[in-house]
């Protein structure tokens, strides 16, 4: 593993304008160090809890809870029939009080609040703790004690800002997928497919190619005020290291809002192409290259403009029409 590239001396609360051009991860040291939440966390966990309590307006949060035996690893149960954690809703102040109470427990249960929209549970927090991102960026909060979230990818670009505690990020480039031993795509701990390898205790006899993934991995440890840019589709494990941790992240897409998630195409391909004879799969590979992966202005240039339909550049109206056509075809099955 090698360290993630770092940037220092940044304009507080503002992203470098060329951040996403290289589509490579970068640590942004001190990017949000001026946040009041960060300053409170640097004083103490109690100060951070008091600050967040002042922003809370009564909405419960969804909590993943696991016994001490899972060692903070949010994952499947042993026989893959379910998960190793439960779910509950609770007021945020009650959870934070419990985290403070068990802070010195050497084997605490795991409490993990993941991907909760900030404005839903802490309205007003972003007004004082601001980061200039894309206009349509979605801000989410992640809060809990020590936890390990298995390597997974996200479609949007991501800025992860550590507000309290410390987190270790381990990133793998997209092309390492074959070496990550990824689990089911339709039965997952939290929505995204995850690597089945435990980075804390990697079993290289069971997962031998994971050694190649580790050779390409990038790692960084972040403290309060630091941030990390995670490019779209990069696999990443996130490990919260302290008894009380808070992270705020921002997601945004470099594509129009009317585009559907590409994973839907993957599921349709599994449904309709994976079991075809090899010559047919190769033919469809060529069709996808022609219409999708290598498409350019010449792909439909020979068709009159008024007749290009789905081969036109995708607009919101075109997306609705294509989606309706697909749903109609599926309903006929």
C-alpha positions as CSV (number, residue, x, y, z in Angstrom):
1,X,0.0,0.0,0.0
2,X,1.1,3.5,-0.6
3,X,0.0,6.8,0.9
4,X,-2.7,8.9,-0.8
5,X,-1.4,12.1,-2.3
6,X,-1.9,15.1,-0.1
7,X,-2.7,18.8,-0.6
8,X,-1.9,21.4,2.1
9,X,-2.4,25.2,2.5
10,X,-5.9,25.1,1.1
11,X,-8.4,27.9,1.1
12,X,-10.6,27.1,4.1
13,X,-13.9,25.6,3.2
14,X,-13.3,25.7,-0.6
15,X,-12.4,22.8,-2.9
16,X,-9.4,23.2,-5.2
17,X,-10.9,24.0,-8.7
18,X,-9.0,21.2,-10.5
19,X,-9.7,18.6,-7.9
20,X,-11.7,16.1,-10.0
21,X,-9.8,16.5,-13.3
22,X,-7.3,13.6,-12.6
23,X,-10.0,11.3,-11.1
24,X,-7.4,10.4,-8.4
25,X,-7.9,10.4,-4.7
26,X,-6.3,13.2,-2.7
27,X,-6.1,14.1,1.0
28,X,-7.1,17.7,1.7
29,X,-5.4,18.5,5.0
30,X,-7.1,21.0,7.1
31,X,-9.8,21.8,4.5
32,X,-12.6,22.2,7.1
33,X,-10.5,22.9,10.2
34,X,-12.4,26.2,10.6
35,X,-15.7,24.4,11.2
36,X,-17.2,25.1,14.6
37,X,-17.9,21.4,14.9
38,X,-14.3,20.6,14.3
39,X,-13.1,23.1,16.9
40,X,-15.5,21.7,19.4
41,X,-14.3,18.1,18.7
42,X,-10.7,19.2,19.2
43,X,-11.7,20.3,22.7
44,X,-13.4,17.1,23.7
45,X,-16.0,14.5,22.6
46,X,-18.4,16.1,25.1
47,X,-18.0,19.5,23.4
48,X,-18.7,17.9,20.0
49,X,-21.8,16.1,21.4
50,X,-23.1,19.4,22.9
51,X,-22.6,21.2,19.7
52,X,-24.5,18.6,17.7
53,X,-27.2,18.5,20.3
54,X,-27.8,22.2,19.7
55,X,-28.4,21.5,16.0
56,X,-30.8,18.6,16.5
57,X,-34.5,19.2,16.0
58,X,-36.1,15.9,17.1
59,X,-35.9,13.6,14.0
60,X,-34.7,10.1,14.9
61,X,-31.8,8.5,13.2
62,X,-31.4,4.9,11.9
63,X,-28.7,3.1,13.8
64,X,-26.9,-0.1,13.0
65,X,-26.0,-2.0,16.2
66,X,-23.8,-5.0,16.7
67,X,-22.4,-7.0,19.6
68,X,-18.8,-6.6,20.8
69,X,-17.9,-9.9,18.9
70,X,-18.2,-8.2,15.5
71,X,-15.2,-5.9,16.4
72,X,-16.9,-3.0,14.7
73,X,-17.1,-4.8,11.3
74,X,-20.5,-4.1,9.6
75,X,-20.9,-7.2,7.6
76,X,-22.8,-10.4,6.8
77,X,-23.4,-13.1,9.5
78,X,-21.3,-16.2,9.4
79,X,-23.5,-18.2,7.0
80,X,-24.5,-15.2,4.8
81,X,-28.2,-15.6,5.5
82,X,-28.4,-12.1,6.9
83,X,-26.3,-9.5,8.6
84,X,-24.2,-9.4,11.8
85,X,-26.0,-6.3,13.0
86,X,-29.5,-5.1,13.9
87,X,-31.2,-1.8,13.1
88,X,-33.1,0.6,15.3
89,X,-34.3,4.2,15.3
90,X,-33.4,6.5,18.2
91,X,-33.0,10.2,19.0
92,X,-29.5,11.3,18.1
93,X,-28.9,12.8,21.6
94,X,-29.6,9.4,23.2
95,X,-27.2,7.7,21.0
96,X,-24.5,10.3,21.6
97,X,-25.0,10.0,25.3
98,X,-24.6,6.2,25.1
99,X,-21.4,6.6,23.1
100,X,-19.9,8.9,25.8
101,X,-21.0,6.4,28.5
102,X,-19.2,3.5,26.9
103,X,-16.2,5.4,25.6
104,X,-13.8,3.6,28.0
105,X,-15.2,0.1,27.5
106,X,-12.5,-2.1,26.0
107,X,-15.1,-4.3,24.2
108,X,-18.0,-2.0,23.4
109,X,-21.0,-2.8,21.2
110,X,-20.8,-1.2,17.8
111,X,-23.1,1.7,17.1
112,X,-23.1,3.1,13.5
113,X,-25.2,5.8,11.9
114,X,-24.5,5.8,8.2
115,X,-25.4,8.0,5.3
116,X,-28.1,10.2,7.0
117,X,-29.0,13.4,5.3
118,X,-27.7,16.3,7.4
119,X,-30.7,18.5,6.8
120,X,-33.1,15.7,7.9
121,X,-31.6,15.2,11.4
122,X,-29.4,18.3,12.0
123,X,-31.0,21.3,10.2
124,X,-28.9,24.3,10.3
125,X,-25.6,22.5,10.9
126,X,-24.3,23.2,7.4
127,X,-24.9,27.0,7.7
128,X,-22.1,27.2,10.3
129,X,-20.1,24.2,8.9
130,X,-19.9,25.1,5.2
131,X,-18.0,23.6,2.3
132,X,-18.3,25.0,-1.2
133,X,-19.0,21.9,-3.4
134,X,-21.1,21.3,-6.5
135,X,-24.5,23.1,-6.5
136,X,-26.5,19.9,-6.2
137,X,-24.2,18.1,-3.7
138,X,-25.9,16.0,-1.0
139,X,-24.5,16.3,2.5
140,X,-24.7,13.2,4.8
141,X,-23.5,12.5,8.3
142,X,-21.8,9.3,9.6
143,X,-21.5,8.9,13.4
144,X,-20.7,6.2,15.9
145,X,-17.9,4.5,17.7
146,X,-15.2,2.2,16.2
147,X,-16.4,0.6,13.0
148,X,-15.1,-1.0,9.8
149,X,-17.1,-0.6,6.6
150,X,-15.9,-3.1,3.9
151,X,-14.5,-1.9,0.6
152,X,-17.3,-0.7,-1.7
153,X,-17.7,1.8,-4.5
154,X,-20.1,4.8,-4.9
155,X,-21.3,6.2,-8.2
156,X,-21.1,9.9,-7.2
157,X,-17.8,11.7,-6.5
158,X,-17.3,12.1,-2.8
159,X,-15.6,14.6,-0.4
160,X,-15.4,13.0,3.1
161,X,-14.7,15.5,5.9
162,X,-13.6,14.2,9.3
163,X,-15.3,16.4,12.0
164,X,-14.5,14.3,15.1
165,X,-12.3,11.4,15.8
166,X,-9.9,9.7,13.3
167,X,-10.6,7.6,10.3
168,X,-8.4,5.4,8.1
169,X,-9.3,5.2,4.5
170,X,-8.0,2.4,2.2
171,X,-8.7,2.9,-1.5
172,X,-8.5,0.6,-4.5
173,X,-8.7,1.8,-8.1
174,X,-11.7,0.5,-10.1
175,X,-9.7,-2.0,-12.1
176,X,-8.9,-4.0,-9.0
177,X,-12.5,-5.4,-8.9
178,X,-11.4,-8.9,-9.9
179,X,-9.0,-9.0,-6.9
180,X,-11.4,-7.8,-4.3
181,X,-13.7,-10.8,-4.1
182,X,-16.9,-8.8,-4.1
183,X,-20.1,-10.3,-2.6
184,X,-23.6,-10.3,-4.0
185,X,-24.9,-7.2,-5.8
186,X,-28.5,-7.6,-4.8
187,X,-28.0,-8.7,-1.1
188,X,-25.7,-6.2,0.6
189,X,-25.1,-4.8,4.1
190,X,-26.0,-1.2,3.2
191,X,-26.9,-0.9,-0.5
192,X,-23.6,-1.3,-2.3
193,X,-21.7,-4.6,-3.0
194,X,-18.8,-5.1,-0.7
195,X,-15.5,-7.0,-0.7
196,X,-15.7,-10.2,1.4
197,X,-12.1,-9.8,2.5
198,X,-11.5,-8.5,6.1
199,X,-8.7,-6.0,5.7
200,X,-7.9,-6.2,9.3
201,X,-7.3,-10.0,9.0
202,X,-7.0,-10.8,5.3
203,X,-7.2,-14.5,4.5
204,X,-4.9,-14.8,1.5
205,X,-5.3,-18.5,1.3
206,X,-9.0,-18.1,0.7
207,X,-8.6,-14.8,-1.3
208,X,-5.1,-15.1,-2.9
209,X,-5.7,-12.4,-5.6
210,X,-6.3,-9.8,-2.8
211,X,-2.5,-9.5,-2.4
212,X,-2.5,-7.9,-5.9
213,X,-5.3,-5.5,-4.7
214,X,-3.2,-4.5,-1.7
215,X,-0.2,-3.8,-3.9
216,X,-2.3,-1.2,-5.7
217,X,-4.1,0.2,-2.6
218,X,-3.7,3.7,-1.3
219,X,-4.2,4.6,2.4
220,X,-4.5,7.7,4.6
221,X,-5.4,8.5,8.2
222,X,-7.5,11.6,8.7
223,X,-8.1,13.6,11.8
224,X,-10.6,16.4,12.7
225,X,-10.5,19.1,9.9
226,X,-9.1,16.9,7.2
227,X,-10.9,15.8,4.1
228,X,-10.5,13.2,1.4
229,X,-11.6,13.3,-2.2
230,X,-12.8,9.8,-3.4
231,X,-13.4,9.7,-7.1
232,X,-16.4,8.0,-8.5
233,X,-16.2,4.2,-8.7
234,X,-13.1,3.9,-6.5
235,X,-13.4,1.1,-3.9
236,X,-12.9,2.3,-0.4
237,X,-12.9,0.9,3.1
238,X,-13.6,3.4,5.9
239,X,-12.5,2.6,9.5
240,X,-13.5,4.8,12.4
241,X,-10.7,4.6,15.0
242,X,-12.0,6.3,18.1
243,X,-14.8,5.9,20.7
244,X,-16.6,8.9,19.1
245,X,-16.4,9.7,15.4
246,X,-18.3,12.1,13.1
247,X,-17.8,12.4,9.4
248,X,-19.7,14.7,7.0
249,X,-19.5,13.9,3.3
250,X,-20.7,15.5,0.1
251,X,-21.8,13.5,-2.9
252,X,-22.3,14.9,-6.4
253,X,-22.6,13.4,-9.9
254,X,-20.8,14.6,-13.0
255,X,-23.8,13.5,-15.1
256,X,-27.3,14.8,-15.7
257,X,-29.9,14.1,-13.0
258,X,-32.1,12.3,-15.6
259,X,-29.6,9.5,-16.1
260,X,-30.4,6.3,-14.2
261,X,-27.9,4.4,-12.1
262,X,-25.6,2.3,-14.3
263,X,-26.1,-0.7,-11.9
264,X,-29.5,-1.1,-13.5
265,X,-27.8,-1.9,-16.8
266,X,-25.6,-4.4,-15.0
267,X,-28.6,-6.2,-13.5
268,X,-30.4,-6.2,-16.9
269,X,-27.2,-7.6,-18.5
270,X,-27.1,-10.4,-15.9
271,X,-30.8,-11.1,-16.7
272,X,-30.5,-11.1,-20.4
273,X,-26.9,-11.7,-21.6
274,X,-24.6,-13.5,-19.1
275,X,-26.0,-17.0,-20.0
276,X,-25.9,-16.5,-23.8
277,X,-23.5,-18.7,-25.9
278,X,-20.0,-17.3,-26.1
279,X,-20.3,-16.1,-29.7
280,X,-23.5,-14.2,-28.9
281,X,-21.9,-12.6,-25.8
282,X,-19.0,-11.4,-28.0
283,X,-21.5,-10.0,-30.5
284,X,-23.2,-8.1,-27.7
285,X,-19.9,-6.8,-26.4
286,X,-19.4,-5.3,-29.9
287,X,-22.9,-3.8,-29.8
288,X,-22.3,-2.2,-26.4
289,X,-18.9,-0.9,-27.6
290,X,-20.5,0.6,-30.7
291,X,-23.5,2.3,-29.0
292,X,-22.2,3.0,-25.5
293,X,-18.5,2.7,-24.7
294,X,-17.1,3.9,-28.0
295,X,-20.0,6.0,-29.2
296,X,-19.2,9.3,-30.8
297,X,-20.8,11.8,-33.2
298,X,-20.5,9.3,-36.1
299,X,-22.5,6.5,-34.4
300,X,-25.9,7.8,-35.6
301,X,-24.8,10.4,-38.1
302,X,-26.2,8.3,-41.0
303,X,-29.7,8.4,-39.5
304,X,-31.9,11.5,-40.1
305,X,-32.0,13.6,-36.9
306,X,-35.8,13.3,-36.5
307,X,-35.5,9.5,-36.5
308,X,-32.6,9.0,-34.1
309,X,-34.8,8.7,-31.0
310,X,-32.8,6.8,-28.3
311,X,-29.6,7.4,-30.2
312,X,-29.9,11.1,-29.8
313,X,-27.9,12.7,-26.9
314,X,-30.0,11.8,-23.8
315,X,-32.3,14.6,-22.6
316,X,-34.7,14.5,-19.7
317,X,-37.6,13.9,-22.1
318,X,-35.6,11.2,-23.9
319,X,-34.8,9.5,-20.6
320,X,-38.5,9.4,-19.7
321,X,-39.4,8.0,-23.1
322,X,-36.6,5.3,-22.9
323,X,-37.5,4.4,-19.4
324,X,-41.2,4.0,-20.3
325,X,-40.3,1.9,-23.3
326,X,-38.1,-0.4,-21.1
327,X,-40.8,-0.7,-18.4
328,X,-43.3,-1.6,-21.1
329,X,-41.1,-4.3,-22.5
330,X,-40.4,-5.7,-19.0
331,X,-44.1,-5.8,-18.2
332,X,-44.6,-8.0,-21.2
333,X,-42.3,-10.7,-19.8
